[in-house]
Amino acid sequence: MALLDKDRLFPIDSGARGLARALYETVCTLPIISPHGHTDPRWYATNDAFPDPAQLFVTPDHYVFRMLCSQGIALTDLGVPRADGGPTQTDGRKIWQLFAQNYHLFRGTPSRMWLDHAFETIFGFDTPLSGDTADAYYDRIATALATPEFRPRALYDRFKIEVISTTDGALDDLGWHQQIRDSGWTGRVIPAYRPDAVVDPEFDGFARNVAQLGEMTGENTATWAGYLAAHRARRAYFKTFGCTSSDHGHATARTMDLPQDQAALLFEKALRGECTAEDADAFRGQMLTEMARMSLEDGLVLQIHPGSRRNHSDPMLAMFGRDKGFDIPGRTDYVAALRPLLNAVGMDPRLSVIVFTLDETAYARELAPLAGVYPALKLGPAWWFHDSPEGMRRFREMTTETAGFYNTVGFNDDTRAYLSIPARHDVARRVDCAFLATLVRTGRLSETDAYEVAHDLAYRLAKQAYRL
């Protein structure tokens, strides 16, 4: 018994389903372009075996442990490390058994589809995971992980990954990327420049981080000019490792374009720790515009990931630290927020600004109309809480009428879960083929065009948008 339906996510109508299947067959084996994600460059550098099934599938994946947490299961019982180094479960088999006993919680979710895809296509399972099958699953996966065929580099080749981008802080020395380069391995793993820690006055240790930025670059980051020069230097260093993009995770999409003397005064205020919440948001907005100008100089694509209300639970933040499943979407304005940046540089076709959203209400009302007219602006795919079959379909339905296909950038998987990468791309390709088949069957797209668009969405657009 297969875990996966071969026609999953295709239309119910038999004619559209047949066309969707035919379209999918032309793109399902294309190489994977993964231009934005959060896999650990250490994996590719050391090529060590993954430690155990729980450490691979459960403990690091906030999609998984947040669902279990919602049912009252303690993160410590799932092996999630505590910020204070306190006790947490370390027995992988016990963690796995707890996960398997509660696997029914994922019914109907994209996580279930991704997990089942990995279980069937990578490890050959044909019976569902449950409390009764937990040990059999654990033993087969653990045995496989001990073999060379399941090391990170071998899986990179098996997944047909052409290029994958990690996301690395501005203060990262990129040592793992250097080790990858020195190893002579031919896999293409590149960094993305993520400067949140040195552009957000509300980030813990902001002033200290800015000082470290100066030490790393030899620039005087106590001054506005030196601070900007330090960013240029770090971006140039990242580019030596193949970096093609910067990435910015802000609470809002706000941009600013202050006169340079006013920006300098705001920066000095931030260094003194005297920023109000309004000041901090204004400074982050100013830095988005500054980064856009730097992108015109060095060619890096600018990604904006706004709208996540980070670390919603103060107790969980205190106990486990950041990025533990308590980031929640919020309403986000784009029309007014992006106007200063777009007024400054939005008409320059040399610039590529890719905007994501967690606020789906903005797609048809704001984002698609903006991307449908400004040459510099492109729409990132359905992201995070919405990288589901339904979210991907809604994205196409709400943006295509105004922005078309070619003001979007294909698909990126944005994942920390390495073995979910093929599953996520497979879902995106199926959903897009289903959408295209529906357009053809309703007389809005020719079949010939549908085949070309399917290839573009699965492969070419991501490669083009991220300059890969």
C-alpha positions in Angstrom: 0.0 0.0 0.0 1.5 3.3 -1.1 1.5 6.2 1.4 1.0 8.7 -1.5 -1.7 8.9 -4.1 -0.1 9.2 -7.6 -2.6 11.8 -8.6 -2.5 13.9 -5.4 -3.3 17.6 -5.8 -4.5 17.2 -9.3 -8.0 18.5 -10.3 -11.1 16.3 -9.7 -12.3 16.8 -13.3 -11.0 13.9 -15.3 -10.0 16.0 -18.3 -8.1 18.6 -16.3 -6.6 15.9 -14.2 -5.2 14.1 -17.2 -3.7 17.4 -18.5 -2.2 18.2 -15.1 -0.6 14.8 -15.0 0.8 15.2 -18.4 2.2 18.7 -17.5 3.7 17.3 -14.3 5.4 14.5 -16.1 7.5 17.1 -18.0 8.7 18.9 -14.9 8.8 16.3 -12.1 12.4 15.3 -12.7 13.8 18.8 -13.3 16.7 19.8 -11.1 15.9 21.6 -7.9 16.8 25.2 -7.6 16.7 26.1 -3.8 17.6 29.8 -3.7 16.4 30.5 -0.1 16.4 28.1 2.8 17.8 27.3 6.2 19.7 24.1 5.9 23.0 24.0 7.9 26.1 24.5 5.8 27.9 22.3 8.3 26.1 19.3 6.9 27.7 19.8 3.5 31.1 20.8 4.9 31.6 17.8 7.2 29.3 15.3 5.3 28.8 13.5 8.6 25.9 11.0 9.1 22.7 12.4 10.5 22.6 11.3 14.2 19.3 9.5 14.4 15.7 9.7 13.0 14.5 11.9 15.8 17.3 14.4 15.2 16.5 14.4 11.5 12.7 14.6 11.5 11.5 15.9 14.8 13.8 17.9 17.1 14.9 20.6 14.6 11.6 21.0 12.7 9.3 23.7 14.1 6.5 22.6 11.7 6.6 19.3 13.6 7.1 20.2 17.2 4.7 23.2 17.2 1.8 20.9 16.3 2.8 18.5 19.0 3.2 21.4 21.5 -0.3 22.5 20.6 -1.6 19.2 22.0 0.3 19.7 25.3 3.4 17.7 24.5 6.5 19.4 26.1 9.3 20.5 23.8 11.7 19.0 26.3 10.2 15.6 25.6 10.9 16.1 21.9 14.6 16.9 22.6 14.4 20.6 21.8 17.4 22.2 23.6 16.7 24.6 26.5 18.3 28.0 26.4 19.8 27.5 29.9 21.2 24.1 29.0 18.7 22.3 31.4 17.6 18.7 31.0 15.8 17.6 27.9 15.1 14.2 26.3 18.2 12.8 24.5 17.0 9.3 23.7 16.1 9.4 20.0 14.0 6.2 20.2 11.8 7.7 23.0 11.3 10.9 21.0 10.4 9.0 17.9 7.9 6.8 19.8 6.2 9.9 21.1 6.1 11.4 17.6 4.7 8.2 16.1 2.0 7.8 18.7 0.8 11.3 17.8 1.3 11.2 14.1 -2.4 11.3 13.6 -2.3 15.0 14.5 -0.8 15.8 11.1 -3.7 14.3 9.1 -4.5 16.7 6.2 -1.6 19.0 6.8 1.2 19.8 4.4 3.6 18.4 7.0 2.0 15.0 6.7 2.4 15.0 2.9 6.1 16.1 3.2 6.8 13.4 5.8 5.0 10.7 4.0 6.8 11.7 0.8 10.2 11.2 2.5 9.1 8.0 4.2 8.0 6.4 0.9 10.4 7.8 -1.7 13.6 8.0 0.4 13.2 5.0 2.8 10.7 2.8 1.0 7.9 2.6 3.5 4.5 1.5 2.4 2.7 1.3 5.8 1.8 4.4 7.7 3.8 5.6 10.8 2.0 4.9 14.1 2.8 3.8 17.6 2.7 0.2 16.4 5.1 0.8 13.5 7.4 3.3 15.3 10.2 0.8 16.0 10.2 -0.6 12.5 10.4 2.9 11.1 13.2 3.9 13.5 15.3 0.9 12.9 15.1 1.1 9.1 15.8 4.9 9.0 18.7 4.6 11.5 20.2 1.8 9.5 20.0 3.8 6.3 21.5 6.9 7.9 24.6 5.0 8.8 25.3 4.2 5.1 27.2 6.5 2.7 24.2 6.8 0.5 22.4 8.8 3.1 25.2 11.3 3.9 24.3 15.0 3.1 26.3 15.2 -0.1 24.9 11.9 -1.5 21.4 13.1 -0.8 22.2 16.4 -2.5 22.9 14.4 -5.6 20.0 12.0 -5.2 17.6 14.9 -4.8 19.0 16.5 -8.0 19.8 19.7 -6.3 21.5 22.1 -8.7 22.1 24.9 -6.2 21.1 25.5 -2.6 21.4 28.7 -0.6 21.8 28.8 3.1 21.0 31.8 5.2 23.9 33.2 7.1 24.2 36.2 9.5 26.3 39.2 8.6 28.7 38.3 11.4 29.1 34.7 10.3 32.7 34.0 9.2 31.4 31.5 6.6 33.9 28.9 7.8 31.7 26.0 6.8 31.4 27.5 3.3 35.2 27.7 3.2 35.4 24.1 4.3 33.0 23.1 1.5 35.2 24.9 -1.0 38.4 23.4 0.3 37.0 19.9 0.1 36.8 20.0 -3.7 33.2 18.7 -3.6 31.4 20.0 -6.7 27.9 20.6 -5.0 26.9 24.2 -5.2 26.1 25.5 -1.7 26.0 29.3 -1.4 25.3 31.8 1.4 22.7 34.5 1.6 23.5 37.7 3.5 21.1 38.0 6.5 22.0 41.2 8.4 19.1 41.4 10.9 21.4 41.3 14.0 23.2 44.5 12.7 20.2 46.4 11.2 17.6 45.9 13.9 18.0 48.1 17.0 15.7 45.8 18.9 17.9 42.8 18.3 19.7 41.6 21.4 23.2 43.1 21.6 22.7 45.4 18.6 25.4 47.9 19.5 27.8 45.1 20.4 27.0 43.4 17.1 27.7 46.6 15.1 31.0 47.0 16.9 31.9 43.4 15.9 30.9 44.2 12.3 33.5 47.0 12.4 36.1 44.7 13.8 35.5 42.2 11.0 35.8 44.7 8.3 38.2 47.3 9.6 35.6 50.0 9.3 34.6 52.6 11.9 31.1 51.4 12.5 30.6 54.1 15.2 29.9 56.4 12.2 27.1 56.2 9.7 29.5 56.2 6.7 31.7 53.5 8.3 28.7 51.4 9.1 27.4 51.4 5.5 30.9 50.7 4.3 31.1 47.7 6.6 27.9 46.3 5.1 29.4 46.8 1.6 32.5 44.9 2.7 30.6 42.0 4.2 28.4 41.7 1.2 31.5 41.6 -1.1 32.9 38.9 1.1 29.7 36.8 0.9 29.9 37.2 -2.9 33.3 35.5 -3.0 31.4 32.4 -1.8 28.8 32.7 -4.5 26.2 34.7 -2.7 23.5 36.2 -4.9 21.0 37.5 -2.4 20.4 39.3 0.8 17.5 38.5 3.1 15.7 40.7 5.6 13.2 39.4 8.2 11.4 42.4 9.6 8.2 42.8 11.6 6.8 45.2 8.9 7.5 45.9 5.3 8.2 49.6 6.1 10.8 51.4 4.1 12.2 54.9 4.6 14.4 57.2 2.5 15.6 59.8 4.9 18.2 62.4 4.1 21.6 61.0 5.0 22.2 63.4 7.9 18.9 62.4 9.5 19.7 58.7 8.9 23.0 59.2 10.7 21.3 60.8 13.7 18.9 57.8 13.9 21.8 55.4 13.7 23.6 57.2 16.5 20.4 57.0 18.6 20.2 53.2 17.9 23.8 52.7 19.0 23.1 54.5 22.3 20.1 52.2 22.9 17.7 55.2 22.9 15.4 54.1 20.1 11.7 54.0 20.7 9.7 51.2 18.9 8.9 53.8 16.2 12.5 54.8 15.8 13.6 51.1 15.5 11.0 50.4 12.8 12.1 53.6 11.0 15.7 52.5 11.1 15.0 49.1 9.8 13.0 50.7 7.0 15.9 53.0 6.2 18.2 50.1 6.0 16.0 48.3 3.5 16.4 51.3 1.2 20.1 51.4 1.8 20.4 47.7 1.0 18.4 48.3 -2.2 20.9 50.9 -3.2 23.8 48.5 -2.4 22.1 45.9 -4.5 22.3 48.3 -7.5 26.1 48.4 -6.8 26.8 44.8 -6.2 23.9 42.9 -7.9 22.6 41.0 -4.9 18.9 40.3 -5.0 17.0 41.8 -2.1 14.5 39.6 -0.3 12.0 41.0 2.2 10.3 38.6 4.6 8.0 40.7 6.7 4.9 40.2 8.8 6.0 37.5 11.4 5.3 38.5 15.0 8.3 36.8 16.4 8.5 34.8 19.7 4.9 35.4 20.7 5.3 33.5 23.9 7.6 35.2 26.4 7.9 32.1 28.6 8.8 29.9 25.7 11.3 32.4 24.4 12.9 32.5 27.9 13.1 28.7 28.1 14.0 27.7 24.5 15.2 30.9 22.7 14.2 32.1 19.2 12.7 30.2 16.4 10.8 27.6 18.4 7.4 27.6 16.6 5.9 30.7 18.3 6.2 33.1 15.4 2.7 34.1 14.3 1.6 35.9 11.1 0.2 39.4 11.3 -1.5 42.0 9.1 1.0 43.8 6.9 0.8 47.0 4.7 2.8 47.1 1.5 1.4 50.0 -0.6 2.4 52.7 1.8 5.3 50.8 3.4 7.2 50.1 0.2 6.6 53.5 -1.4 9.8 55.2 -0.2 12.0 52.4 -1.5 10.1 52.1 -4.8 10.2 55.9 -5.3 13.9 55.8 -4.8 14.9 52.8 -6.9 11.7 50.9 -8.0 11.9 51.9 -11.6 15.4 50.6 -12.1 15.3 47.2 -14.0 18.7 46.3 -12.7 17.3 45.9 -9.2 15.4 42.8 -8.1 13.4 43.1 -4.9 11.5 39.9 -4.0 8.7 40.4 -1.5 7.1 37.7 0.5 4.0 37.9 2.8 2.3 36.1 5.6 -0.8 38.3 5.1 -2.6 36.7 2.2 -5.2 39.5 2.1 -2.5 41.7 0.6 -1.9 39.5 -2.5 -4.7 40.8 -4.8 -5.2 44.1 -3.1 -1.6 45.3 -2.8 1.3 43.0 -3.8 0.1 41.8 -7.3 -0.7 45.4 -8.4 2.7 46.6 -7.2 4.6 43.8 -8.8 2.5 44.2 -11.9 3.9 47.7 -12.6 7.3 48.3 -10.8 10.2 46.7 -12.8 12.3 46.1 -9.7 9.6 44.2 -7.7 8.8 40.5 -7.9 6.6 38.3 -5.7 8.0 35.5 -3.7 6.0 32.3 -3.6 3.6 31.3 -0.8 5.7 31.3 2.3 5.9 29.6 5.7 2.3 29.1 7.0 1.0 29.2 3.4 3.5 26.9 1.6 0.7 24.4 1.5 -1.3 23.1 -1.5 -4.1 25.4 -0.6 -1.8 28.4 0.0 0.0 27.8 -3.3 -3.2 27.6 -5.2 -4.5 30.8 -3.5 -1.3 32.5 -4.4 -1.7 31.7 -8.1 -5.4 32.6 -8.1 -4.9 36.0 -6.4 -1.8 37.2 -8.2 -1.9 35.9 -11.8 -4.7 38.2 -12.9 -2.6 41.3 -12.1 1.0 40.3 -12.0 1.0 37.4 -14.4 3.5 34.5 -14.0 6.6 36.4 -14.9 6.5 38.9 -12.1 6.8 35.9 -9.7 10.0 33.9 -9.0 9.0 30.2 -9.2 9.3 28.3 -5.9 11.7 28.1 -3.0 11.4 25.7 -0.2 12.5 27.9 2.8 13.2 24.8 5.0 15.5 23.6 7.7 14.3 20.0 7.1 16.7 18.7 4.5 14.7 15.6 3.6 11.5 17.7 2.9 13.1 19.6 0.1 12.1 17.2 -2.7 8.6 16.8 -1.2 8.1 20.6 -1.1 9.2 21.1 -4.7 7.0 18.1 -5.8 4.0 19.7 -4.1 4.7 23.1 -5.8 5.0 21.5 -9.2 1.8 19.5 -8.8 -0.2 22.5 -7.6 1.1 24.7 -10.5 0.4 22.0 -13.0 -3.2 21.7 -11.6 -3.7 25.4 -11.9 -2.4 25.5 -15.4 -4.5 22.6 -16.5 -7.6 24.4 -15.1 -6.7 27.5 -17.1 -6.4 25.5 -20.3 -9.7 23.6 -19.7 -11.5 26.9 -19.1 -10.1 28.5 -22.2 -7.7 31.0 -20.6 -4.4 29.5 -21.7 -3.3 27.4 -24.6 -2.0 23.9 -24.0 1.3 24.8 -25.7 1.8 27.8 -23.4 0.9 25.7 -20.3 3.8 23.3 -21.0 6.2 26.3 -21.3 4.9 28.0 -18.1 5.1 24.7 -16.2 8.8 24.5 -16.9 9.3 28.2 -16.1 7.6 27.9 -12.7 9.4 24.7 -11.8 12.9 25.8 -12.8 13.7 28.8 -15.0 12.1 31.6 -13.0 13.9 30.8 -9.7 17.2 30.5 -11.5 16.7 33.8 -13.3 15.3 35.8 -10.4 18.1 34.8 -8.1 20.8 35.2 -10.7 21.9 31.6 -10.5 
